[in-house]
Amino acid sequence: MTPGEHGAHAIPSTPSGATPTPHDSGFNDFSDEKRHHAIGNAPSDTHDGKLEDVKISDVGVGDVNEEEIVAEGEERTSWFIWLLVLCSAISGLLFGYDTGVISGALVTIGSDLGPEALSNSQKELITSATTLGALLGGLAAGIVSDWTGRRIVLGFADIIFIGGAVAQAVCHTVWSMIGGRFLIGVGVGVAACVAPLYIQELSPTKRRGRMVVLNVVMITLGQVIAYGIGAGFFHVSGGWRWMVGLGAVPAGVQLVFLFFLPESPRILVRRGDMEAATKVLSTVYQFATPEQVALKAKLLQTSVQRSIYITEHTTFFQRMGSMFLDPVNRRALIVGCGMQAFQQLSGFNTLMYYSATLFNQIGFDNPTAVGLIVSGTNFVFTLIALKWIDQIGRRRIMVWSAPGMFIGLILASVFFHYLTKQTGGELVGGTDYSKKWSGLVVFSMILFVASYATGLGNVPWQQGELFGLEVRGIGTSLCTATNWAGNLLIGATYLSLMDRITPAGAFGFYAGLCFLGWVFVLLCFPETAGLSLEEVRLVFKNGFGIKESKKLREQKKAMKEGSLRALNSNEDLEKGQQ
């Protein structure tokens, strides 16, 4: 029997030789009877919509194994999906550009905003205003997108980007610059939260990690472009206005593209528009037969059924409370927020915001050009992550790359110690520092950034896959808010920290935080590569699921191999009968 005859193959619930686990019930044994029950019946343990009666972790039979249906061409990704993701990932480009451009702008503004030169506190305010805006925008974006859809919220972010870029380009005071940066920050926060979520929900399971990393690639590309433009305008009077104003261009391009992009199929199913959802799935699985697409849509409806029921029978505040009171959601939240905190407290964004200032202080003639080396390293190693994140896995790539981060930061601390010996451990502008130690500082930064880009720069943005659909917007908003809260803390204290405990002490401090983050990964971060968005929820049922996720992935692999063996046997039998 071939896929085209009945549209898809049902994979046996338990492969030969495999031992069923407690999680198998209602999950791997996906019979027609259970499929009908999952889609057609709602749980009956609810009275008046009270959360104590609706135990969110137990409602419905919504956890569906996507490996149950094998569609033709599922291993391939159509050009249309790549186009969808690239258009969505313009948000990442804007994110990277608007966070990276300020590094070059801070060293070229001069007296254009009133003061003869910006003080450290003014630089920190301009930088942290973006982060504060992003914190507020990210906190609201995922929640609002659950109601309005992902696409509309991305369009709203583009409008904010355009307004913020223009406001910065025409400002003439420090406070108006801070206002423009705050506005840009709101757009950055919204895009950073919703774009990965939108991409995850449009992508095939086997390519989901790579698609989200593509968004991060665009972030790093935006930073490279920002540094390149900054280097080009470094000696141009008022060039910083062009640098910040050009951010309006990609926002306008994406705003036009959004009119042609589809809504997330999971959002469409929640709205009850199965026809539109099926149409979107037919583009996601472009090489599949109509019967296979219909079965994929039915599986998606099954998985979303639980979320629809919970949404209809609970309030927003009850679902928000479930993020902390329900053990499954709480563990997912700890992992998601913990990874985002690790990303920011590692100190990476201090290089994005202040690298030109730092390299100017240690004696480089064109500090923005030197910063371009750092952002270029970030871009190149993010491409490596794009290639390998689904094959190697999220957890393994983090376990391997994090040690390189704290080694790079320890080396930076040592090199800064010897670099600044002649100035009592402080960085003093205009000092003729040793070119050897300055070069070694840049080398340590490159090692740190390469390790960061390979793992920590990408993996936390897979956060949407940690949460069930009914709380996915809330969960991603809380995780993104954690990211920007850490970013705000680091960005607002970096220059002051350098002054208080010396550059060597500051980078040693960040190295210690990186080590603690690595320990967190070892103890709490499970592998989610290869699991469907609905399957990931099972991992957190009895703990942080490091062993459970490994067992589930092995079981899925065995199921798939068993199904293929059965398919080949059937085909051989049919040929023999002919």
VEXDREN-2710 file (C-alpha; in Angstrom, 1 decimal):
% VEXDREN-2710
k/r/px/py/pz
1/MET/0.0/0.0/0.0
2/THR/1.4/3.4/-1.0
3/PRO/0.8/6.8/0.6
4/GLY/-1.3/8.0/-2.2
5/GLU/-3.8/5.2/-1.8
6/HIS/-5.1/6.2/1.6
7/GLY/-3.3/9.5/2.1
8/ALA/-1.1/8.5/5.0
9/HIS/0.2/5.7/7.0
10/ALA/-0.7/5.0/10.6
11/ILE/2.4/4.2/12.6
12/PRO/2.1/1.4/15.1
13/SER/1.6/2.7/18.6
14/THR/4.5/0.7/20.1
15/PRO/7.4/-0.6/18.0
16/SER/8.6/-4.1/18.3
17/GLY/10.8/-4.5/21.3
18/ALA/9.9/-1.1/22.8
19/THR/8.4/-0.8/26.3
20/PRO/5.4/1.4/26.6
21/THR/5.8/4.4/29.0
22/PRO/3.2/6.0/31.3
23/HIS/3.0/8.8/28.7
24/ASP/1.9/6.5/25.9
25/SER/-1.8/6.5/26.9
26/GLY/-3.8/8.6/24.5
27/PHE/-0.6/9.7/22.7
28/ASN/1.0/7.0/20.7
29/ASP/-2.0/4.7/20.5
30/PHE/-3.8/7.0/18.1
31/SER/-6.7/4.8/17.0
32/ASP/-9.7/6.0/15.0
33/GLU/-11.8/5.7/18.1
34/LYS/-9.5/7.9/20.1
35/ARG/-9.2/10.4/17.3
36/HIS/-12.9/10.7/17.1
37/HIS/-13.1/11.1/20.9
38/ALA/-10.4/13.8/20.9
39/ILE/-12.1/15.8/18.2
40/GLY/-15.7/15.3/19.0
41/ASN/-15.9/15.3/22.8
42/ALA/-15.0/17.9/25.4
43/PRO/-14.1/17.1/29.0
44/SER/-16.9/17.0/31.4
45/ASP/-15.1/17.9/34.6
46/THR/-15.8/21.6/34.4
47/HIS/-18.4/23.6/36.3
48/ASP/-18.9/27.3/35.7
49/GLY/-15.5/27.7/34.2
50/LYS/-13.6/27.6/37.5
51/LEU/-10.0/26.8/37.2
52/GLU/-10.0/24.5/40.2
53/ASP/-12.5/22.4/38.2
54/VAL/-10.6/22.8/34.9
55/LYS/-7.2/21.3/35.6
56/ILE/-5.3/22.6/32.6
57/SER/-2.7/19.9/32.6
58/ASP/-5.4/17.2/32.3
59/VAL/-8.0/18.6/29.9
60/GLY/-8.8/16.6/26.7
61/VAL/-6.8/14.3/24.6
62/GLY/-4.9/17.0/22.8
63/ASP/-1.3/15.7/22.7
64/VAL/-0.9/14.3/19.3
65/ASN/2.0/12.6/17.7
66/GLU/2.6/14.2/14.3
67/GLU/4.7/11.1/13.3
68/GLU/1.3/9.3/13.0
69/ILE/0.9/10.8/9.6
70/VAL/3.7/10.5/7.0
71/ALA/3.1/12.9/4.1
72/GLU/4.8/12.7/0.7
73/GLY/7.8/15.1/0.5
74/GLU/7.7/15.9/4.2
75/GLU/11.4/15.9/4.4
76/ARG/11.5/18.7/1.8
77/THR/10.8/22.4/2.4
78/SER/9.1/24.2/-0.4
79/TRP/10.3/27.5/-1.7
80/PHE/7.1/29.1/-0.6
81/ILE/7.7/28.2/3.0
82/TRP/11.2/29.6/2.8
83/LEU/9.7/32.8/1.3
84/LEU/7.2/33.0/4.1
85/VAL/9.8/32.6/6.8
86/LEU/12.2/35.1/5.1
87/CYS/9.4/37.7/5.0
88/SER/8.6/37.0/8.6
89/ALA/12.3/37.1/9.5
90/ILE/12.5/40.8/8.4
91/SER/11.4/41.4/12.0
92/GLY/14.7/39.8/13.0
93/LEU/16.6/42.0/10.7
94/LEU/14.9/45.1/12.3
95/PHE/15.6/43.7/15.7
96/GLY/19.3/43.3/14.9
97/TYR/19.7/46.6/13.1
98/ASP/18.0/48.7/15.7
99/THR/20.0/47.2/18.6
100/GLY/23.3/47.3/16.7
101/VAL/23.1/50.7/15.1
102/ILE/23.2/52.5/18.5
103/SER/26.8/51.3/19.0
104/GLY/28.1/53.4/16.1
105/ALA/25.7/56.3/16.8
106/LEU/26.9/56.8/20.3
107/VAL/30.4/57.6/19.2
108/THR/29.4/59.9/16.3
109/ILE/26.5/62.0/17.9
110/GLY/29.1/64.4/19.3
111/SER/27.3/67.7/20.3
112/ASP/24.3/67.2/17.9
113/LEU/21.9/66.6/20.9
114/GLY/22.9/69.6/23.0
115/PRO/25.8/68.6/25.3
116/GLU/29.3/68.9/24.0
117/ALA/29.7/65.2/24.5
118/LEU/27.3/62.5/25.8
119/SER/28.1/61.4/29.4
120/ASN/28.1/57.7/30.4
121/SER/24.8/58.2/32.2
122/GLN/23.2/59.7/29.0
123/LYS/24.6/56.9/26.9
124/GLU/23.1/54.4/29.3
125/LEU/19.7/56.1/29.2
126/ILE/19.6/56.2/25.4
127/THR/20.6/52.5/25.3
128/SER/18.3/51.3/28.1
129/ALA/15.3/53.2/26.8
130/THR/15.2/50.8/23.9
131/THR/15.4/47.9/26.3
132/LEU/12.6/49.3/28.5
133/GLY/10.3/49.7/25.5
134/ALA/11.2/46.2/24.3
135/LEU/10.4/44.8/27.8
136/LEU/6.9/46.4/27.7
137/GLY/6.3/45.5/24.0
138/GLY/7.4/41.9/24.5
139/LEU/5.3/41.5/27.6
140/ALA/2.1/42.4/25.7
141/ALA/2.8/41.0/22.2
142/GLY/2.3/37.3/22.7
143/ILE/-0.8/37.8/24.8
144/VAL/-2.4/40.2/22.3
145/SER/-1.4/37.9/19.3
146/ASP/-3.4/35.1/20.9
147/TRP/-6.5/37.3/20.4
148/THR/-5.8/39.1/17.1
149/GLY/-3.5/36.6/15.4
150/ARG/0.3/36.8/14.8
151/ARG/0.3/38.6/11.5
152/ILE/-1.6/41.7/12.6
153/VAL/0.7/42.2/15.6
154/LEU/3.8/42.0/13.3
155/GLY/2.2/44.7/11.2
156/PHE/1.7/46.8/14.3
157/ALA/5.4/46.4/15.1
158/ASP/6.4/47.6/11.6
159/ILE/4.4/50.8/12.1
160/ILE/6.1/51.4/15.4
161/PHE/9.5/50.7/13.8
162/ILE/8.9/53.4/11.1
163/GLY/7.7/55.9/13.7
164/GLY/10.6/55.3/16.0
165/ALA/13.2/55.5/13.2
166/VAL/11.8/58.8/11.9
167/ALA/11.6/60.2/15.5
168/GLN/15.3/59.4/16.1
169/ALA/16.5/60.9/12.7
170/VAL/14.9/64.3/13.4
171/CYS/15.6/64.7/17.1
172/HIS/17.7/67.5/18.5
173/THR/17.8/66.8/22.3
174/VAL/18.9/63.9/24.5
175/TRP/15.3/63.4/25.8
176/SER/13.8/63.3/22.3
177/MET/16.4/60.7/21.3
178/ILE/15.5/58.7/24.4
179/GLY/11.8/58.9/23.4
180/GLY/12.6/57.7/19.8
181/ARG/14.7/54.8/21.2
182/PHE/11.9/53.9/23.5
183/LEU/9.5/53.7/20.6
184/ILE/11.9/51.6/18.6
185/GLY/12.2/49.4/21.6
186/VAL/8.5/48.7/21.7
187/GLY/8.7/47.5/18.1
188/VAL/11.7/45.4/18.8
189/GLY/10.0/43.7/21.8
190/VAL/6.9/43.0/19.8
191/ALA/8.8/41.5/16.9
192/ALA/11.2/39.5/19.1
193/CYS/8.3/37.8/20.7
194/VAL/5.9/37.2/17.9
195/ALA/8.1/36.6/14.9
196/PRO/9.6/33.3/16.3
197/LEU/6.2/32.2/17.4
198/TYR/4.7/32.9/13.9
199/ILE/7.6/31.0/12.2
200/GLN/7.3/28.0/14.6
201/GLU/3.6/27.7/13.8
202/LEU/4.1/27.9/10.1
203/SER/7.0/25.5/9.9
204/PRO/7.0/21.7/9.4
205/THR/8.1/19.9/12.6
206/LYS/11.3/18.5/11.2
207/ARG/12.4/22.0/10.1
208/ARG/11.1/24.1/12.9
209/GLY/14.4/24.7/14.7
210/ARG/16.2/25.7/11.6
211/MET/13.4/28.1/10.6
212/VAL/13.5/29.9/13.9
213/VAL/17.3/30.0/13.7
214/LEU/16.8/31.7/10.4
215/ASN/15.1/34.5/12.3
216/VAL/18.2/34.8/14.5
217/VAL/20.4/34.8/11.4
218/MET/18.5/37.8/10.3
219/ILE/19.1/39.4/13.7
220/THR/22.8/39.0/13.3
221/LEU/22.7/40.1/9.7
222/GLY/20.9/43.2/10.9
223/GLN/23.7/43.9/13.4
224/VAL/26.3/43.4/10.6
225/ILE/24.5/45.8/8.4
226/ALA/24.2/48.3/11.2
227/TYR/27.9/48.1/11.9
228/GLY/28.8/48.4/8.2
229/ILE/26.6/51.5/7.8
230/GLY/28.1/52.9/11.0
231/ALA/31.6/52.4/9.7
232/GLY/30.6/54.1/6.4
233/PHE/29.1/57.1/8.2
234/PHE/31.7/57.3/10.9
235/HIS/33.4/60.4/9.4
236/VAL/30.3/62.0/8.0
237/SER/28.8/65.0/9.8
238/GLY/25.4/64.1/11.1
239/GLY/25.8/60.6/9.6
240/TRP/24.2/59.0/12.7
241/ARG/20.8/60.4/11.6
242/TRP/21.0/58.4/8.4
243/MET/22.1/55.4/10.4
244/VAL/19.0/55.4/12.7
245/GLY/16.6/56.6/10.0
246/LEU/17.4/53.8/7.5
247/GLY/15.7/51.4/9.9
248/ALA/12.3/52.5/8.5
249/VAL/13.1/50.9/5.1
250/PRO/12.9/47.1/6.0
251/ALA/9.9/47.9/8.2
252/GLY/8.1/49.3/5.3
253/VAL/9.0/46.4/3.1
254/GLN/7.7/43.9/5.6
255/LEU/4.5/45.8/6.1
256/VAL/3.8/45.4/2.4
257/PHE/4.7/41.7/2.5
258/LEU/2.3/41.0/5.4
259/PHE/-0.7/41.7/3.2
260/PHE/0.3/38.5/1.3
261/LEU/1.3/36.2/4.2
262/PRO/-1.2/33.7/5.7
263/GLU/-2.2/33.6/9.4
264/SER/-0.8/30.8/11.6
265/PRO/-2.9/27.6/10.9
266/ARG/-3.2/27.0/14.7
267/ILE/-4.8/30.4/15.1
268/LEU/-7.1/29.7/12.2
269/VAL/-8.2/26.4/13.8
270/ARG/-8.8/28.2/17.1
271/ARG/-11.1/30.5/15.2
272/GLY/-12.9/27.5/13.7
273/ASP/-11.8/28.3/10.1
274/MET/-10.7/24.8/9.1
275/GLU/-10.9/25.6/5.4
276/ALA/-8.4/28.4/5.7
277/ALA/-6.1/26.3/8.0
278/THR/-6.2/23.4/5.5
279/LYS/-5.2/25.8/2.7
280/VAL/-2.2/27.1/4.7
281/LEU/-1.2/23.5/5.5
282/SER/-1.3/22.7/1.8
283/THR/1.4/25.3/1.3
284/VAL/3.4/24.0/4.3
285/TYR/3.3/20.4/2.9
286/GLN/3.3/21.4/-0.7
287/PHE/4.3/18.0/-2.0
288/ALA/1.6/16.1/-0.1
289/THR/-1.6/14.7/-1.6
290/PRO/-4.9/16.4/-0.6
291/GLU/-5.8/13.4/1.5
292/GLN/-2.5/13.7/3.5
293/VAL/-3.1/17.4/4.0
294/ALA/-6.6/16.7/5.2
295/LEU/-5.2/14.2/7.8
296/LYS/-2.6/16.8/8.9
297/ALA/-5.4/19.3/9.4
298/LYS/-7.4/16.7/11.4
299/LEU/-4.4/16.1/13.6
300/LEU/-3.9/19.8/14.1
301/GLN/-7.6/20.2/15.0
302/THR/-7.2/17.4/17.5
303/SER/-4.2/19.0/19.2
304/VAL/-5.8/22.4/19.2
305/GLN/-9.1/21.1/20.6
306/ARG/-7.9/21.0/24.1
307/SER/-6.7/24.6/23.9
308/ILE/-9.9/25.8/22.4
309/TYR/-11.9/24.2/25.2
310/ILE/-9.7/25.7/27.9
311/THR/-9.8/29.2/26.3
312/GLU/-13.6/29.0/26.1
313/HIS/-14.0/27.8/29.7
314/THR/-11.4/29.9/31.6
315/THR/-10.5/33.6/31.8
316/PHE/-7.3/35.2/30.8
317/PHE/-6.3/35.6/34.5
318/GLN/-7.0/31.9/35.2
319/ARG/-4.7/31.0/32.3
320/MET/-2.1/33.4/33.5
321/GLY/-2.3/31.9/37.0
322/SER/-1.9/28.4/35.5
323/MET/1.6/29.5/34.3
324/PHE/2.6/29.4/37.9
325/LEU/0.2/27.0/39.5
326/ASP/0.1/24.2/37.0
327/PRO/3.3/22.1/37.3
328/VAL/3.7/21.4/33.6
329/ASN/3.4/25.1/32.7
330/ARG/5.5/26.2/35.6
331/ARG/8.4/23.9/34.6
332/ALA/8.2/25.1/31.0
333/LEU/8.2/28.7/32.2
334/ILE/11.2/28.1/34.4
335/VAL/13.1/26.7/31.4
336/GLY/12.0/29.4/29.0
337/CYS/12.7/32.3/31.3
338/GLY/15.9/30.7/32.6
339/MET/17.3/30.4/29.1
340/GLN/16.4/34.0/28.3
341/ALA/18.0/35.2/31.5
342/PHE/21.1/33.2/30.7
343/GLN/21.3/34.8/27.3
344/GLN/21.2/38.4/28.6
345/LEU/23.2/38.0/31.8
346/SER/26.0/36.5/29.8
347/GLY/26.8/40.2/28.9
348/PHE/26.7/39.7/25.1
349/ASN/24.5/42.7/24.4
350/THR/27.0/45.0/26.1
351/LEU/29.2/44.3/23.0
352/MET/26.3/45.1/20.7
353/TYR/25.5/48.4/22.5
354/TYR/29.0/49.5/23.5
355/SER/31.6/47.8/21.4
356/ALA/32.4/50.9/19.5
357/THR/32.8/52.9/22.7
358/LEU/34.9/50.1/24.2
359/PHE/37.2/49.7/21.1
360/ASN/37.5/53.5/20.9
361/GLN/38.7/53.6/24.5
362/ILE/41.4/50.9/24.0
363/GLY/42.9/52.8/21.0
364/PHE/41.4/51.7/17.7
365/ASP/41.1/54.4/15.0
366/ASN/37.8/53.2/13.6
367/PRO/36.1/51.4/16.5
368/THR/32.9/50.7/14.5
369/ALA/34.9/48.8/11.9
370/VAL/36.5/46.7/14.7
371/GLY/33.0/46.1/16.1
372/LEU/32.0/44.9/12.6
373/ILE/34.5/42.0/13.1
374/VAL/32.6/41.0/16.3
375/SER/29.1/41.2/14.7
376/GLY/30.5/39.4/11.6
377/THR/31.6/36.5/13.8
378/ASN/28.1/36.5/15.4
379/PHE/26.6/36.2/11.9
380/VAL/28.9/33.5/10.6
381/PHE/28.5/31.2/13.7
382/THR/24.7/31.7/13.7
383/LEU/24.8/30.2/10.1
384/ILE/26.5/27.2/11.6
385/ALA/23.7/26.9/14.1
386/LEU/21.2/27.2/11.3
387/LYS/22.8/24.1/9.7
388/TRP/23.1/21.9/12.8
389/ILE/20.5/22.8/15.4
390/ASP/17.9/20.2/14.3
391/GLN/20.5/17.5/13.7
392/ILE/22.6/18.0/16.9
393/GLY/19.7/19.1/19.1
394/ARG/19.1/22.2/21.3
395/ARG/20.4/20.7/24.5
396/ARG/23.6/19.2/23.1
397/ILE/24.5/22.3/21.3
398/MET/24.1/24.3/24.5
399/VAL/26.1/21.9/26.6
400/TRP/29.0/22.1/24.1
401/SER/29.0/25.8/23.3
402/ALA/28.5/27.4/26.8
403/PRO/32.0/26.5/28.1
404/GLY/33.5/28.5/25.2
405/MET/31.6/31.5/26.4
406/PHE/33.0/31.6/29.9
407/ILE/36.5/30.7/28.7
408/GLY/36.3/33.7/26.3
409/LEU/35.2/36.0/29.1
410/ILE/37.9/34.8/31.5
411/LEU/40.5/35.4/28.9
412/ALA/39.0/38.9/28.3
413/SER/39.2/39.6/32.1
414/VAL/42.9/38.5/32.1
415/PHE/43.8/40.5/29.0
416/PHE/42.0/43.6/30.3
417/HIS/44.0/43.3/33.5
418/TYR/47.3/43.5/31.7
419/LEU/46.1/46.0/29.1
420/THR/45.1/48.6/31.8
421/LYS/48.0/48.1/34.2
422/GLN/49.5/51.4/33.2
423/THR/46.3/53.3/34.0
424/GLY/45.6/51.6/37.4
425/GLY/43.1/49.1/36.0
426/GLU/40.8/51.8/34.5
427/LEU/40.2/52.5/30.8
428/VAL/41.2/56.0/30.1
429/GLY/40.3/57.5/26.7
430/GLY/43.3/58.8/24.7
431/THR/45.8/56.5/26.3
432/ASP/48.2/54.7/24.0
433/TYR/47.5/51.2/25.0
434/SER/49.6/48.1/23.9
435/LYS/48.5/46.9/20.5
436/LYS/49.3/43.4/21.6
437/TRP/46.9/43.4/24.5
438/SER/44.3/45.3/22.6
439/GLY/44.4/42.6/19.9
440/LEU/44.2/39.8/22.5
441/VAL/41.1/41.5/23.9
442/VAL/39.5/41.4/20.5
443/PHE/40.5/37.7/20.1
444/SER/38.8/36.9/23.4
445/MET/35.7/38.7/22.3
446/ILE/35.6/36.7/19.1
447/LEU/35.9/33.4/21.0
448/PHE/33.1/34.5/23.3
449/VAL/30.8/35.7/20.5
450/ALA/31.5/32.5/18.3
451/SER/30.4/30.3/21.3
452/TYR/27.4/32.5/22.0
453/ALA/26.2/32.5/18.4
454/THR/26.5/28.8/18.1
455/GLY/24.2/28.1/21.0
456/LEU/22.9/30.7/23.4
457/GLY/22.1/33.3/20.7
458/ASN/19.6/30.9/19.1
459/VAL/18.3/28.2/21.5
460/PRO/16.3/30.5/23.9
461/TRP/14.2/31.8/20.9
462/GLN/12.8/28.3/20.5
463/GLN/10.8/29.2/23.6
464/GLY/7.4/28.9/21.9
465/GLU/7.7/25.1/21.6
466/LEU/7.8/24.8/25.4
467/PHE/4.1/25.8/25.9
468/GLY/0.7/24.4/25.0
469/LEU/-1.3/26.5/22.5
470/GLU/-3.7/27.8/25.2
471/VAL/-0.9/29.5/27.1
472/ARG/1.7/29.9/24.3
473/GLY/1.2/33.6/23.9
474/ILE/1.4/34.2/27.6
475/GLY/4.4/32.0/28.0
476/THR/6.4/33.5/25.2
477/SER/5.5/37.0/26.5
478/LEU/6.8/36.2/30.0
479/CYS/10.0/34.7/28.5
480/THR/10.6/37.6/26.2
481/ALA/10.0/40.0/29.1
482/THR/12.6/38.2/31.0
483/ASN/15.0/38.6/28.1
484/TRP/14.5/42.3/28.0
485/ALA/14.5/42.7/31.8
486/GLY/18.0/41.1/31.8
487/ASN/18.9/43.3/28.8
488/LEU/17.8/46.4/30.6
489/LEU/19.8/45.4/33.7
490/ILE/23.0/44.8/31.8
491/GLY/22.6/47.7/29.4
492/ALA/21.9/50.2/32.2
493/THR/24.8/49.1/34.4
494/TYR/27.6/48.1/32.0
495/LEU/29.5/51.4/31.8
496/SER/29.0/52.1/35.5
497/LEU/30.2/48.5/36.3
498/MET/33.3/49.1/34.2
499/ASP/34.0/52.2/36.2
500/ARG/33.3/50.6/39.6
501/ILE/35.0/47.2/39.4
502/THR/37.3/47.8/36.4
503/PRO/36.9/46.2/33.0
504/ALA/38.8/43.1/34.2
505/GLY/36.4/42.7/37.1
506/ALA/33.3/43.3/34.9
507/PHE/34.2/40.6/32.4
508/GLY/35.2/38.2/35.2
509/PHE/31.7/38.8/36.7
510/TYR/30.0/38.0/33.4
511/ALA/32.1/34.8/33.2
512/GLY/30.8/33.7/36.5
513/LEU/27.2/34.3/35.4
514/CYS/27.9/32.2/32.2
515/PHE/29.2/29.3/34.3
516/LEU/26.0/29.4/36.4
517/GLY/23.9/29.4/33.2
518/TRP/25.7/26.3/32.0
519/VAL/24.9/24.5/35.2
520/PHE/21.3/25.5/34.7
521/VAL/21.3/23.9/31.2
522/LEU/22.8/20.7/32.5
523/LEU/20.2/20.3/35.2
524/CYS/17.0/21.7/33.7
525/PHE/17.1/22.1/29.9
526/PRO/15.5/19.1/28.0
527/GLU/15.9/18.2/24.4
528/THR/13.0/19.3/22.2
529/ALA/14.4/18.8/18.7
530/GLY/12.2/16.5/16.6
531/LEU/9.2/16.7/18.9
532/SER/6.0/18.3/17.7
533/LEU/4.8/21.5/19.5
534/GLU/2.1/19.4/21.1
535/GLU/4.5/16.6/22.2
536/VAL/6.9/18.9/24.0
537/ARG/4.3/19.4/26.7
538/LEU/4.6/15.7/27.7
539/VAL/8.2/16.2/28.6
540/PHE/7.4/18.4/31.6
541/LYS/4.8/16.2/33.2
542/ASN/7.1/14.6/35.8
543/GLY/10.0/17.0/36.1
544/PHE/12.2/18.9/33.8
545/GLY/12.1/15.9/31.4
546/ILE/15.8/15.5/30.5
547/LYS/15.5/11.7/30.5
548/GLU/11.9/11.7/29.4
549/SER/12.6/13.8/26.3
550/LYS/15.5/11.5/25.3
551/LYS/13.2/8.4/25.8
552/LEU/10.4/10.0/23.7
553/ARG/12.8/10.9/20.9
554/GLU/14.2/7.4/20.8
555/GLN/10.7/6.0/20.8
556/LYS/9.6/8.2/17.9
557/LYS/12.7/7.2/16.0
558/ALA/11.9/3.5/16.6
559/MET/8.2/4.0/15.6
560/LYS/9.2/5.7/12.4
561/GLU/11.7/2.9/11.5
562/GLY/9.1/0.3/12.4
563/SER/6.6/2.0/10.2
564/LEU/9.0/2.2/7.2
565/ARG/9.9/-1.5/7.7
566/ALA/6.2/-2.4/7.7
567/LEU/5.6/-0.2/4.6
568/ASN/8.5/-1.9/2.7
569/SER/7.2/-5.3/3.7
570/ASN/3.7/-4.5/2.4
571/GLU/5.1/-3.2/-0.9
572/ASP/7.3/-6.3/-1.3
573/LEU/4.2/-8.5/-0.6
574/GLU/2.1/-6.7/-3.1
575/LYS/4.8/-7.0/-5.8
576/GLY/5.1/-10.8/-5.0
577/GLN/1.3/-11.2/-5.4
578/GLN/1.4/-9.4/-8.7
END
